[in-house]
Amino acid sequence: MTDNSHRGRPVMLGQNQYGKAENRVVKITRDGATHHIKDLNVSVALSGDMEEVHYSGSNANVLPTDTTKNTVYAFAKEYGIESAEQFGIHLARHFVTSQEPIKTARIRIEEYAWERIETSDANSRFIGADDVKHSFVRKGQETRVTQITYDGSSWEVISGLKDLVVMNSTNSEFWGYVKDKYTTLPEAYDRILATQVSGRWRFNWTGDEQKMPNWEKSYDQVRKHMLQAFAETYSLSLQQTLYQMGSRIIENRSEIDEVRFSLPNKHHFLVDLKPFGLENDNEVYFAADRPYGLIEATILREGCEPHIPVDLTNL
């Protein structure tokens, strides 16, 4: 029986969604003796005609979250995992086109990278390098992320990374800033610049299969340009470095219209060694983990509007 008790009441249902979060799927592709790994954490969120399940508890339009979980694993087998983006596109399209009540699907994916273990030469008494192509070590650098949203007519693909720690041990200054009676920070003309990069970039792909980016190549190239800009910018502020990182991506990757970075300034303070009769010529630092400066900004291709959320933790 349908419960219509909500009708006429000064209460209304707002934005809502449901799905299965953090489905861990590892896909091994066996190319003869050579194996390849894709290690993903997939979260599915669905929305559409879901009013009645909230108002009356009717599940008539609800695809069980357990089914969405099963779909993730089945698609890993049916389609393979060429890239996180491509896998997310398959899932989003499936949920929207196969279930009439579902109007929008949002797929969020974290990818954990593995690299092949370098083995010893073939003359070793152990299994030779030519025979071992199935052993890996988990990379301890960044986590790759992507979010695919599809509403039946339009696509939005936002990819990125988090937890990529980088450092310049010189070629960074910070001086000429505003000072008031509470300012104690000395000006720095040769400092360490370090940050833990969280970045997202939005593709301008509209769904044309013929114009789909090469997602793996795009990620590698974006990461390369981002790191090169960090290394090659003589920095007078972390803001300046952030802008150069985003600009380098926009200028070199035509498939991307928007980049947003959140960069905590991982402060390194010179240790005062004078009490011990020692000079500290920019050699010994104290690495402070908190509090930290937090620098955030969006860089856009001219004529484009921002779509990436200001708070990257919401993406």
Sequence and secondary structure as in RCSB ss.txt:
>XXXX:A:sequence
MTDNSHRGRPVMLGQNQYGKAENRVVKITRDGATHHIKDLNVSVALSGDMEEVHYSGSNANVLPTDTTKNTVYAF
AKEYGIESAEQFGIHLARHFVTSQEPIKTARIRIEEYAWERIETSDANSRFIGADDVKHSFVRKGQETRVTQITY
DGSSWEVISGLKDLVVMNSTNSEFWGYVKDKYTTLPEAYDRILATQVSGRWRFNWTGDEQKMPNWEKSYDQVRKH
MLQAFAETYSLSLQQTLYQMGSRIIENRSEIDEVRFSLPNKHHFLVDLKPFGLENDNEVYFAADRPYGLIEATIL
REGCEPHIPVDLTNL
>XXXX:A:secstr
    TTTTSS    S  B    EEEEEEEEETTEEEEEEEEEEEEEEES HHHHHT   TT   HHHHHHHHHHH
HHHT  S HHHHHHHHHHHHHHH TTEEEEEEEEEEE EEE     TTSSSS TTT  S EEE  S EEEEEEEE
 SS EEEEEEEEEEEEEESSSB B S    TT     BSS  EEEEEEEEEEE   S GGG   HHHHHHHHHHH
HHHHHHH  BS HHHHHHHHHHHHHHH TTEEEEEEEEEE  EEE   GGGT   SS  EEE  SS EEEEEEEE
 TT    S SSGGG 
